Amino acid sequence: MKSTLVLSLMLFATPVLAQEQVPRFISEVTVNNVTVDVVVRDANGVPVNGLRMQDFRLWEDDKEQVITNFLAVEGGQITQANDPQLLGQPMPRLVVLFFDLYLMTEADKRQVLENLADIVGIGLPPGQEVAVLSFDGTLRVHCEPTASLERLQRALKEVSRLPATGLQRQIRLSSFDVRDLPARETWSTYQFRRAQNQEYWFEMRQMVSRLERAFSAALQRYSKVPARKIAVLISPGFPRAENVPIYRDYDFWLDTPPEYRHAGLLGKTALQAAEAEYTLFTLDPSGTQLSTVDASQRSSSLDVGDVGNVAFWREADRKDTLIQAARLTGGEAIFSSDAGAALADVERVTATYYSLAFQPPHAGDGKRHTIRVEVVGHPEYRLTYRREYVDRPLSERDADRIRAGLLLGEQSNDLGLVLVLDKPQSRLRVGAKGLKVHRLNAELRIPYAQLTLLPRGKDHWGQVQVVILVVDKAGNQSELAHQLLPLELPADKVAEARARGYFAYRFTLELEGGEQSLRVAVEDTLAKTTSTVMADLRL
C-alpha cells in the first residue's frame, strides 16, 4: 500500500528587534454578505421573468432572513437592481474551464477540445470572461480570465498539447501480493479479498483527492472576482480501473458492512465552491465505464441483492458523485462528449436568474449552513440554487486562495522572505517497521522593511498570513498549514526594525522520505501583497 504524504507542523514566531511582549491585534468588524443566485422555472421548465424582491422568501438554517439586495438578470442583462445605473448593463460573468487531464483519457480530451473550438470561435456574450486551467498532476493556468478569443484559442491549444493520463491511473492492485508475505499464508480467501479491496479504495481516494485539492485551489484563485461565477469541471470523476473490488454475499456477515459503495468524493470541493458563490457544472465525456470484464467478476447474474456486482455500483457512484457535487451549488451534471453543446446549455441556464443577498448573524463560524428559497404563492415553481455552504473563517479562505499560487509554482518575493532550513533528523516511526520520518526545523525571516505597519497610539501594527504546503513528485499534497500573525512594534523601534530587523517565524516539519517541494507564502494582509519561497527537499 502506498504511503501518504505526511506533514506535521509545530509553529512559533519571534519578532526580532521587537519588544518582548504578547502580540496584540485589534480586529476590524466583519460583515458577512451572502449572495444566492436563483433560477426560477414554471411547471413546464420555462424561466419565469418579472419577479420582484418581495416575491421571494429566504431561510438559512430554517430561520427567515431579510433580503438586503436584489438583482434580476434576463439574457445576461440586468433588468432590476437596487442601483438604477446598472439597469440595461451586461451582468459580469466568469466561467472557469478546468480540464482534469489526470483522470481523463486522451481520446475523451481530444473530442472535448474539438467541440470547444467551434463554440469559442463564435465569440463570448457581453460581460463574460473565461479562464482555462488544467491538472495532470501539476496545476496549470493557461489563461487568466479573458474575453479575447485569440487568448482562449491559444489556451485550448496548450491543453491539447498536454497528454491526458487517465489510462495511467488504473487501479491495478499490483503493490499487494500475498504470496510474498509468508506470515499471511494462513489467510482465508475473505481476508485476502478484504485486504485487496481496502487497497483499492485507498488508491481511489488518493487519486480523487489530488484532483479535488487542485480544483479547489483553482476556484479559490478567482473567488474574489466581482461577477457571477461559473465553474465547469471536465472530468470523469473517478479513475478508470481494469479491475474493481470483488465481494460475496456472505461478506455482509463477516464484515459489518463491507465498503462497496463510495459516492460523494467531491463533496468537500462542492461545499467550498458553494461558499465562494460558484455555480458548478460537471462535464463527463467518458460515457459508461462498464465492460464485459466487469460481468465476469460478479458472483451471479445481476439482481437487486447482488452485492458482488461492485462494477455496477462503482459506475453508479461515479456518476452520482458528479451529480451531487453540481446540484449542491445549483448546477447540473452533464454526461456528453459534445462540450460545445454543453457550454451552450451552461450559457443558457446561467443567463437568466435572480440574485438575492442577505447578512446572516455569523461570520466565519466554520459551520455548515443550509439555504431555502421560495416564491410566495407559487409552490409549483421549480427553483435551482445552492443549498448549503460552509462559512469558513476569512483567514482560511485566503489560505486556500494562496494555495493556488503555491501549486502553480509562482514565485514573487517582493517582501524579501528568507527561508533557513536546519539539517534534517531521521527517526523510525512507531508502529511502522522500517519507515523513516524526517524531522526538519525551519525559520522564515520576514523583513520589516517591506511590511505595512500603521500607527495606532504608541505602537505600529500590521498583520501577515503564513501558508505552508509540501508537494511530492507524485502530486500528493500535505494538509495546508496556515496561521494569521499579528505584528506590533513600539513607535520608537520601527525605524530600527525597518533598517535591519525581521519577524522570525519558526516551524518544524515531519516528513516521509523522497523528493518533495516545500512551499511557503506570506501575505501582508493590509497591503494585499503575497510573496513565496520554495525549497527542494531530498530526504
Secondary structure, 3 states (H helix, E strand, C coil): CCCCCCCEEEEEEEECCCCCCCCCCCCCCCCCCEEEEEEEECCCCCECCCCCHHHEEEEECCEEECCCEEEEEECCEEEEECCHHHCCCECCEEEEEEEECCCCCHHHHHHHHHHHHHHHHHCCCCCEEEEEEEECCCEEEEEEEECCHHHHHHHHHHHHHCCCCHHHHCCCCCCCCHHHCHHHCCCCHHHHHHHHHHHHHHHHHHHHHHHHHHHHHHHHHCCCCCCEEEEEEECCCCCCCCCCCCCCCCHHHHCCCCCCCCCCCCHHHHHHHHHCCEEEEEEECCCCCCCHHHHHCCCCCCCCCCCCCHHHHHHHHHHHHHHHHHHHCCCCEEECCCHHHHHHHHHHHHCCEEEEEECCCCCCCCCEEEEEEEECCCCCCEEECCCEEECCCHHHHHHHHHHHHHHCCCCCCCCCCEEEECCCEEEECCCCCCCEEEEEEEEEEEEHHHCCCEEECCEEEEEEEEEEEEEECCCCECCCEEEEEEEEEEHHHHHHHHHHCEEEEEEEEEEECCEEEEEEEEEECCCCEEEEEEEEEEC
